[in-house]
Amino acid sequence: MSELLQTYWPLIVAALVLGLAVAWYVFNASRKTRITGTSRDVLDEGAAPAERNKALIDSAPAATPMQPAAGVPATPAASGDDLTRIKGLGPKLSATLRDAGVTSFAQIAAWGDADIDRIDAQLGRFQGRIRRDDWVGQAKLLAQGDENGFAERYGKLS
């Protein structure tokens, strides 16, 4: 065995060095590339903020509690309706509506275009859901207690 080591020691050392080089490359190549540098913005170069953006920044928040529509009771039942029965309206949207003062199907059924636009603006990434999923139509049927009509038009209640 010692004769083999004495004869082939240069090849063994070369194989060991090659193995270490491959291992180093494999472990270092799997790391994400680090980007160093500075990100420049037009404002850094002396440009003034756009007036329309400045007006939006300086204005007061637009989120105001929704006023009940005409003919809708101002204070619905303490617990309100289970708004999640409306298709496309989950727990997060239900909480958002409750924060805006909407707690019953009757309130949603009485929404006009202005009400829809005002509430839709508060829905963040869910904007457009009210019209797309026809919340007003669904709420009208649910407020009337017409579960058969609801099931025919929108599918079975869950």
Backbone torsions as a table, in degrees:
resi	resn	phi	psi	omega
1	MET	NA	-40.2	179.3
2	SER	-67.2	-30.0	177.2
3	GLU	-66.3	-39.1	178.1
4	LEU	-63.7	-43.4	179.4
5	LEU	-63.9	-41.5	179.5
6	GLN	-66.2	-34.3	-177.6
7	THR	-78.4	-42.5	-172.1
8	TYR	-108.9	19.0	-177.8
9	TRP	-60.3	-35.0	178.7
10	PRO	-65.1	-36.5	179.0
11	LEU	-69.8	-37.4	179.4
12	ILE	-65.2	-43.9	178.6
13	VAL	-64.4	-41.7	179.1
14	ALA	-63.3	-42.1	178.4
15	ALA	-64.3	-40.1	178.7
16	LEU	-64.9	-44.7	178.5
17	VAL	-64.2	-42.6	178.1
18	LEU	-63.0	-42.1	177.8
19	GLY	-61.9	-42.3	177.8
20	LEU	-65.1	-39.3	179.0
21	ALA	-64.8	-42.7	178.4
22	VAL	-65.0	-43.4	179.3
23	ALA	-62.9	-42.7	178.3
24	TRP	-61.5	-44.5	-180.0
25	TYR	-63.2	-44.5	-178.2
26	VAL	-62.3	-45.9	-177.5
27	PHE	-73.2	-33.3	178.9
28	ASN	-81.6	-30.3	-178.8
29	ALA	-71.5	-23.6	-178.4
30	SER	-80.2	-10.9	178.5
31	ARG	-75.4	148.8	178.2
32	LYS	-71.1	147.3	179.2
33	THR	-72.4	132.9	177.7
34	ARG	-92.4	131.2	178.8
35	ILE	-103.4	122.5	177.0
36	THR	-115.3	142.0	-179.3
37	GLY	151.2	176.5	-179.8
38	THR	-110.8	142.3	176.8
39	SER	-92.1	125.4	-177.8
40	ARG	-102.4	147.6	-179.5
41	ASP	-127.2	154.8	-179.8
42	VAL	-63.4	-27.6	178.5
43	LEU	-70.2	-27.0	176.5
44	ASP	-67.6	-24.6	-177.6
45	GLU	-90.0	4.4	175.4
46	GLY	101.8	4.5	178.9
47	ALA	-72.7	146.4	179.6
48	ALA	-85.8	148.7	176.6
49	PRO	-62.0	144.8	179.0
50	ALA	-64.5	143.3	-177.2
51	GLU	-63.4	-37.6	-178.3
52	ARG	-66.0	-36.1	177.4
53	ASN	-70.2	-38.7	179.5
54	LYS	-62.3	-40.3	179.4
55	ALA	-64.3	-38.6	178.5
56	LEU	-68.6	-37.9	-179.2
57	ILE	-68.5	-41.4	-176.0
58	ASP	-79.7	-16.6	-176.0
59	SER	-74.8	159.4	178.5
60	ALA	-75.8	155.3	178.4
61	PRO	-60.6	143.2	-176.0
62	ALA	-88.7	-5.9	-176.3
63	ALA	-74.3	107.2	175.7
64	THR	-124.3	148.9	179.7
65	PRO	-60.5	140.7	-178.3
66	MET	-73.4	135.5	175.7
67	GLN	-87.0	140.6	179.4
68	PRO	-64.0	144.9	178.5
69	ALA	-72.0	161.3	-179.8
70	ALA	-61.8	136.2	178.4
71	GLY	86.7	-3.2	179.3
72	VAL	-105.3	134.2	-179.7
73	PRO	-56.3	137.7	-177.6
74	ALA	-67.6	-33.2	179.7
75	THR	-125.1	102.4	176.9
76	PRO	-69.3	178.3	-180.0
77	ALA	-53.0	149.6	-175.0
78	ALA	-53.9	-42.1	-178.9
79	SER	-83.8	-25.2	-178.6
80	GLY	72.9	-177.1	179.1
81	ASP	-88.3	160.7	174.6
82	ASP	-81.8	91.8	-174.8
83	LEU	-63.7	-18.9	-179.2
84	THR	-72.1	-6.3	175.2
85	ARG	-71.1	-20.0	175.9
86	ILE	-73.4	128.4	-179.9
87	LYS	-64.1	131.2	179.8
88	GLY	90.4	2.6	-179.8
89	LEU	-120.3	101.8	-177.2
90	GLY	-95.3	-171.4	-176.9
91	PRO	-60.1	-39.2	-178.9
92	LYS	-66.2	-45.4	178.5
93	LEU	-67.4	-35.3	177.6
94	SER	-61.6	-43.3	178.4
95	ALA	-64.7	-39.7	178.3
96	THR	-62.4	-43.4	178.9
97	LEU	-65.5	-40.6	178.8
98	ARG	-63.1	-37.4	176.2
99	ASP	-63.9	-30.4	178.7
100	ALA	-85.3	-1.3	177.4
101	GLY	95.4	7.1	-179.6
102	VAL	-96.2	116.3	-176.5
103	THR	-130.9	-0.5	-176.8
104	SER	-137.2	157.9	176.2
105	PHE	-64.2	-34.6	-178.6
106	ALA	-62.4	-37.6	177.8
107	GLN	-64.7	-45.3	-179.4
108	ILE	-66.7	-39.2	-179.6
109	ALA	-63.3	-26.1	-177.7
110	ALA	-90.7	0.5	-178.9
111	TRP	-64.4	138.3	170.3
112	GLY	-102.9	-174.6	-179.2
113	ASP	-61.3	-39.0	-179.5
114	ALA	-66.1	-41.2	178.4
115	ASP	-63.9	-43.1	179.7
116	ILE	-60.9	-45.1	-179.6
117	ASP	-63.4	-41.1	-178.8
118	ARG	-65.3	-46.5	-179.3
119	ILE	-70.3	-39.0	-178.9
120	ASP	-60.0	-34.9	179.4
121	ALA	-66.1	-21.5	-178.8
122	GLN	-92.1	-2.6	-173.8
123	LEU	-87.6	-2.3	177.0
124	GLY	61.8	-124.7	-175.8
125	ARG	-71.6	-7.5	179.0
126	PHE	-95.3	11.4	-178.8
127	GLN	-57.3	141.6	179.4
128	GLY	94.8	-12.8	-178.2
129	ARG	-64.0	-36.3	-174.3
130	ILE	-58.6	-49.5	-179.0
131	ARG	-77.6	-40.2	-177.0
132	ARG	-61.9	-41.5	-178.7
133	ASP	-95.7	2.7	178.2
134	ASP	52.4	58.4	179.6
135	TRP	-61.8	-37.2	-177.3
136	VAL	-64.8	-45.0	178.1
137	GLY	-63.4	-42.4	178.3
138	GLN	-64.0	-43.0	-177.9
139	ALA	-65.4	-35.8	178.1
140	LYS	-61.0	-46.4	-179.8
141	LEU	-66.6	-40.6	-179.6
142	LEU	-70.4	-35.4	178.1
143	ALA	-66.2	-33.3	178.4
144	GLN	-80.4	-12.2	-178.0
145	GLY	79.1	18.1	-178.1
146	ASP	-86.9	77.9	-178.0
147	GLU	-72.1	-30.8	177.3
148	ASN	-67.0	-45.4	177.1
149	GLY	-62.3	-38.4	177.8
150	PHE	-62.9	-46.3	-177.9
151	ALA	-63.8	-37.7	179.7
152	GLU	-65.4	-40.7	-173.5
153	ARG	-88.6	-40.4	-172.5
154	TYR	-114.9	-7.1	-178.5
155	GLY	104.5	168.8	-175.3
156	LYS	-63.5	139.3	175.0
157	LEU	-70.0	139.6	179.8
158	SER	-95.2	NA	NA
